[in-house]
């Protein structure tokens, strides 16, 4: 059985292609721990591209059982076939491809501690065995142990208000100011790689998604240790306490057991799982084990797929930060006290990026409890929560951009060796993520439309004005400032400012009286939002005394509506004039069912449109009594393609591609992931299973 098991896994290895070379047993320039799981080794293998050597290795494996003969057995595989009892993860195609490219084929191999008296002798024997099979070994390493990073838990504290227990650390990092912009979003997924989460906790249960979670140490994601629940509550919670986020999706990824201990291999599994469920953020409040190539490559894989990794620097109080925070792909977080000084236990030195409160932090604990804990483990979720807020206002935020923003917005705290770039500033970071801290980023623009509940008013009516603000893709923008101006017929003005709500809407109601001047009024709405280009929109209304008493006749329907011009973001329209017994006072231009403009002449230009998008317009006429005509003929027009964006190249069918081939399409380069012959509709952006964007 063992022979069949080993052969099946390694045959699967040989059926794939890879570009990996080199082998190492750990870098001599990196420290690593001697605290490892006895009887286990982690090995990464690169496949040969030589078909003859594949056949030869296959023949050797099928005719012999060299692994079992030498006392080795494959216990698990990150990417191999689902054979026997292996806990192979079901990774999406693009995640699996990226992971294999970065990490090679990774296996957990067990050996007899009775047969091999030292781990070094086991390494050498395994390397020789795999070499003899014609396999290219990238590295063989110990399965080192990893630990939760916290100081001893203090006595449980009874439930109290957030203001009594959490105010100092949230005040320090300006969380409540950040909540003025966003309190978070359920669409933001935070993978908590820890001891699990108490998903039944009254302050967590609405935020924890156990179906997305997974345990790599036992059969449940429930936290029986306490560390993971405390960490999760700082990231996001509600009720008697509050996390940095008040809305999020917390994903329990259990990589540490009930004793708070795990292994390098289980952490790698957890990182890949987080990347596979498209976690926006990974929190790793854990450490130990020193440098490990497999861990570094797992983090690089997650980062390459867009996941932001935040890790604790360690609690030894030494002048070098611990792994995994020390990996280049991680954002390294140290701890400060309530006096803004480095916690005595917090590791520091090169690679430290930002600090956050980590001493005496009040948060959730298992079984519905609350407790105070200290450690860089407690500082790290503050930063993970801030990153979650940043992702809430900018879902496309990249790991590199998040790192730059955290650095550039951090509050100065002291020497860089002790404090990195400073203490994290949630408010400044969220503003910067939403638009560069007040400086508009290229391509980030507001779009404003304004309309009133009607176009003709009588004295004593309320004028209800509504502005809607979106970005250039049509996504609503919350928190934008809209400055309304109402200009009277004599040129005097009335102004008001309102902020857009979660639907992107800002409103203003103006009351008229019996002395309100008759005539035409102009309305302007000017929008500003930190990090976005401003925009404006206009409308006009008429105050009438009734139009001659009892006028109920509507104007004739405007005719011959046609498009007279277009660009990538605008359409110009014109139409034939309507007639009315009293006189036409305005024309309303509708984009679908939405009022896009109100004008007094027979032409209009609608701006703020999206390139290469089809729109339908109609026009209605109104008179002084508020009577409206029927809708004109409809005009459908497609805006021009944005000339700044490259047009996709024609896609030919019948072309054969092999793994590794590259094509340029639409201004981007794509790499072939699977050999195939192209067909119509198989353009690279459409079929990510076949192509990966570089």
URNOR-V769363 format. One record per residue. PSI is psi in degrees with one decimal (999 if undefined). D_FIRST is the distance of its C-alpha to the first C-alpha in whole Angstrom. Layout:
# URNOR-V769363
((PSI:D_FIRST) (PSI:D_FIRST))
This chain:
# URNOR-V769363
((-44.8:0) (-36.9:4) (-44.4:5) (-40.8:5) (-50.0:6) (-42.9:9) (-42.9:10) (-44.1:11) (-45.9:13) (-29.6:14) (-40.6:15) (-37.9:17) (-44.1:19) (-9.9:20) (-1.4:21) (163.3:24) (146.2:27) (167.1:29) (18.7:32) (144.1:30) (164.8:31) (154.4:32) (142.8:30) (155.5:31) (24.2:30) (141.4:33) (135.7:36) (-17.0:39) (-4.8:41) (137.9:39) (148.6:39) (158.8:35) (150.6:34) (5.4:33) (98.4:32) (169.6:28) (116.6:25) (143.0:24) (11.2:20) (142.1:20) (147.9:21) (127.9:22) (140.9:22) (130.7:23) (137.6:23) (137.6:25) (154.3:25) (150.0:27) (-0.1:29) (114.2:29) (-36.6:28) (-41.3:28) (-29.7:26) (-46.1:23) (-39.2:23) (-45.4:23) (-40.3:20) (-42.6:18) (-43.5:18) (-44.5:17) (-37.4:14) (-23.4:13) (-9.8:14) (171.4:13) (68.6:11) (-32.8:14) (-52.8:13) (-35.0:10) (-35.2:13) (12.6:15) (22.1:14) (151.5:13) (139.4:11) (114.3:12) (-30.3:13) (163.5:15) (135.2:17) (-35.5:21) (-3.5:21) (-175.3:17) (154.2:16) (82.2:15) (137.1:12) (-128.9:10) (11.1:12) (137.2:14) (54.5:17) (130.4:19) (142.5:22) (87.5:24) (144.9:27) (155.9:30) (-45.4:30) (-34.5:33) (-45.0:31) (-42.7:28) (-44.2:30) (-39.5:32) (-45.0:29) (-38.1:27) (-39.3:31) (-33.6:32) (-12.8:28) (-167.1:26) (116.2:22) (133.0:21) (148.1:18) (116.6:18) (132.9:16) (149.0:15) (161.9:16) (118.0:17) (-18.0:21) (-36.5:21) (-36.2:21) (113.0:22) (-17.2:26) (154.9:27) (-30.0:26) (-39.4:27) (-34.7:26) (-40.7:22) (-49.3:24) (-41.2:25) (-40.5:22) (-42.8:20) (-45.8:23) (-40.7:23) (-46.6:19) (-36.7:20) (-43.4:23) (-24.5:22) (-1.4:19) (16.8:23) (144.2:22) (109.4:25) (124.6:25) (-46.7:27) (158.2:27) (128.5:25) (162.2:26) (153.4:26) (83.3:25) (156.4:28) (147.0:30) (146.4:32) (151.2:35) (142.8:37) (94.7:41) (157.3:44) (167.5:46) (142.0:46) (134.2:47) (174.1:51) (141.8:52) (146.2:51) (137.3:54) (157.9:55) (126.8:56) (170.0:58) (151.6:60) (-36.0:58) (-28.2:61) (-31.8:61) (-22.3:58) (-8.5:57) (-43.4:60) (-41.8:60) (-30.1:57) (-34.0:57) (-41.5:61) (-42.1:60) (9.2:58) (43.9:60) (-41.8:58) (-31.8:60) (-38.7:62) (-34.5:59) (-19.5:59) (-17.5:62) (-48.8:60) (145.3:57) (4.6:55) (-175.9:51) (140.1:50) (-16.0:47) (-11.3:46) (119.9:45) (126.4:41) (114.2:41) (116.7:37) (99.1:37) (102.3:34) (-148.2:35) (14.2:34) (-176.0:34) (139.1:38) (93.8:40) (-5.6:40) (-1.7:42) (136.8:45) (-21.8:48) (1.7:49) (-26.8:45) (-28.0:44) (-9.5:46) (-17.4:44) (128.9:41) (98.0:38) (-23.0:35) (-28.6:34) (-20.2:34) (172.2:32) (146.8:29) (135.0:27) (13.6:25) (-23.5:25) (-157.2:25) (18.6:25) (150.3:29) (2.4:32) (138.5:34) (116.9:36) (3.4:36) (-48.4:37) (-28.2:40) (-50.4:40) (-36.8:39) (-40.1:41) (-44.5:44) (-46.6:43) (-40.5:43) (-27.8:46) (-34.9:48) (-51.9:46) (127.3:47) (178.0:49) (171.4:52) (-123.0:54) (-23.9:55) (174.4:54) (138.8:53) (176.5:50) (-36.7:52) (142.6:51) (-3.9:52) (129.1:50) (173.4:46) (109.5:43) (126.3:41) (112.2:37) (115.6:35) (99.7:32) (108.0:31) (-6.4:29) (137.2:31) (-172.0:30) (-18.1:32) (-3.0:33) (16.3:34) (143.1:32) (-165.3:29) (162.0:27) (-41.8:28) (-43.3:24) (-33.4:25) (-42.7:29) (-43.9:28) (-43.4:26) (-40.0:29) (-45.2:31) (-36.0:29) (-43.4:29) (-42.7:33) (-36.8:34) (-33.6:32) (8.6:34) (45.0:37) (136.4:38) (-34.7:41) (142.2:41) (129.1:38) (123.0:40) (90.7:38) (63.6:40) (164.7:37) (179.7:37) (163.8:36) (-17.6:33) (-162.4:36) (138.6:35) (124.5:32) (-40.2:31) (-40.9:29) (-44.1:31) (-43.4:34) (-32.5:32) (-43.1:31) (-42.6:35) (-38.7:36) (-47.8:34) (-44.1:35) (-39.6:39) (-23.5:38) (4.7:38) (3.0:41) (134.8:39) (123.1:42) (124.9:40) (130.7:42) (154.1:41) (142.8:43) (-14.6:44) (160.4:43) (24.0:45) (-4.4:46) (23.1:50) (170.3:49) (28.6:50) (137.2:47) (152.7:45) (162.2:41) (146.2:38) (-0.7:37) (-29.5:41) (-11.8:42) (145.3:40) (-25.2:42) (-13.3:40) (149.0:41) (113.6:45) (127.0:45) (127.2:47) (174.9:49) (142.4:51) (161.0:55) (-178.8:57) (-17.3:60) (11.0:62) (20.3:60) (153.4:59) (131.2:56) (139.5:54) (-28.2:54) (-12.5:50) (121.8:50) (151.8:48) (179.7:50) (-170.6:51) (137.1:50) (-17.2:48) (132.2:49) (-57.0:50) (160.6:52) (156.5:53) (160.9:52) (130.1:53) (-3.3:51) (123.7:53) (61.0:53) (128.1:52) (127.4:52) (-171.0:49) (153.0:47) (159.2:45) (158.3:42) (36.0:44) (16.6:47) (174.2:48) (143.6:50) (163.3:50) (130.9:51) (160.3:48) (151.9:49) (163.7:47) (-19.8:46) (-30.9:44) (-26.4:47) (-41.3:48) (-45.7:45) (-22.3:45) (-45.1:49) (-39.3:48) (-39.5:46) (-40.1:48) (-43.6:51) (-38.0:48) (-40.5:47) (-39.8:51) (-42.2:51) (-26.2:49) (-36.4:51) (-14.6:54) (83.3:52) (-21.4:49) (7.6:48) (127.5:49) (160.0:47) (-40.8:45) (-42.0:47) (-39.5:50) (-43.3:49) (-45.6:49) (-41.9:53) (-45.1:54) (-41.2:53) (-48.4:54) (-23.2:58) (-2.6:58) (147.5:58) (125.2:60) (136.6:62) (-19.4:61) (-160.6:61) (134.7:60) (-32.4:57) (-31.2:55) (-30.4:55) (4.1:55) (-132.3:54) (-8.9:56) (-167.5:57) (133.9:56) (141.8:55) (101.0:57) (-43.3:56) (-50.2:59) (-37.7:60) (-41.1:56) (-42.3:56) (-42.9:59) (-40.0:58) (-35.1:55) (-8.5:57) (26.7:59) (25.2:60) (34.9:62) (-16.7:65) (117.0:65) (133.9:64) (148.3:61) (133.4:61) (-0.5:60) (107.8:60) (150.0:63) (155.1:65) (125.5:66) (133.5:69) (149.9:70) (140.2:73) (162.3:75) (164.6:77) (-20.1:78) (173.9:81) (-19.1:83) (130.2:86) (155.5:87) (155.3:90) (135.0:92) (-12.6:90) (154.6:87) (135.5:84) (114.3:82) (111.2:78) (133.7:76) (127.2:73) (140.2:71) (131.7:67) (130.1:65) (171.4:62) (-175.8:61) (-13.2:61) (0.2:58) (4.7:59) (131.5:57) (147.3:59) (117.2:61) (146.1:61) (7.4:64) (146.2:66) (122.7:69) (119.6:72) (109.4:75) (140.6:78) (125.6:81) (117.2:84) (122.8:87) (167.0:90) (-29.5:93) (2.2:95) (-11.8:92) (158.9:91) (157.9:88) (137.2:86) (159.8:82) (148.7:79) (136.1:75) (156.9:72) (146.8:69) (144.7:66) (-167.6:64) (-14.0:60) (6.2:61) (19.0:63) (133.9:66) (138.5:70) (158.0:73) (129.7:76) (126.2:79) (130.6:83) (133.7:86) (169.8:89) (-173.4:92) (-9.8:96) (-0.6:97) (133.4:94) (140.0:95) (153.8:94) (-167.5:93) (134.3:90) (141.3:87) (136.8:84) (131.1:81) (141.5:79) (115.8:75) (124.8:74) (136.1:70) (145.9:69) (130.2:66) (125.1:64) (-1.5:62) (151.1:64) (139.3:66) (166.9:69) (168.7:70) (163.2:73) (157.9:74) (154.5:78) (164.4:79) (149.5:83) (169.2:85) (131.9:88) (124.5:90) (154.6:93) (6.8:96) (-3.2:95) (31.5:96) (4.4:99) (98.8:98) (24.2:96) (120.8:94) (5.2:92) (123.6:91) (150.6:88) (161.3:88) (158.8:88) (131.1:84) (144.5:84) (168.4:83) (41.9:82) (131.2:79) (156.5:77) (130.2:75) (-4.4:78) (160.7:75) (155.7:72) (-166.9:69) (-24.9:66) (9.1:67) (157.4:70) (131.9:72) (135.6:76) (154.5:77) (162.2:81) (168.2:82) (146.3:86) (148.9:88) (162.9:88) (156.3:92) (150.2:93) (-29.1:96) (-37.3:96) (137.5:94) (132.6:90) (-22.1:89) (157.3:85) (135.2:83) (124.9:79) (125.7:76) (134.0:73) (100.1:69) (-122.0:68) (4.0:69) (131.6:69) (118.5:73) (-28.2:72) (152.5:76) (123.7:80) (166.0:82) (-9.3:86) (-169.5:86) (34.5:85) (156.1:82) (151.7:79) (121.8:76) (121.8:73) (178.5:71) (22.9:67) (167.7:65) (134.4:62) (147.9:62) (43.3:61) (141.0:61) (130.9:63) (152.5:65) (131.6:68) (147.7:72) (166.5:75) (140.9:78) (150.0:80) (150.1:84) (154.3:85) (-175.2:89) (-23.3:91) (-0.6:91) (8.3:87) (136.5:87) (145.5:84) (175.5:84) (170.2:81) (143.5:78) (-179.5:79) (148.4:77) (142.1:73) (125.7:72) (128.7:69) (145.5:68) (126.2:65) (159.0:65) (157.6:65) (138.3:62) (116.9:62) (-17.0:63) (-13.3:61) (131.5:58) (141.4:57) (141.1:57) (140.9:53) (151.8:53) (144.4:53) (119.0:49) (141.0:49) (159.7:47) (8.5:45) (133.0:44) (131.4:41) (145.7:39) (164.4:36) (130.4:34) (-16.3:36) (146.7:40) (142.5:42) (154.9:45) (126.0:48) (125.3:49) (30.1:52) (0.4:52) (156.9:49) (134.4:46) (146.3:42) (134.7:39) (129.3:37) (-17.8:34) (131.0:32) (133.8:34) (169.3:36) (127.0:39) (149.5:42) (164.9:44) (133.0:47) (4.6:46) (30.5:43) (146.8:45) (-43.1:43) (-18.6:44) (-27.1:43) (76.5:39) (-17.9:38) (-22.6:34) (-27.1:36) (141.8:38) (127.5:38) (130.6:42) (999:42))
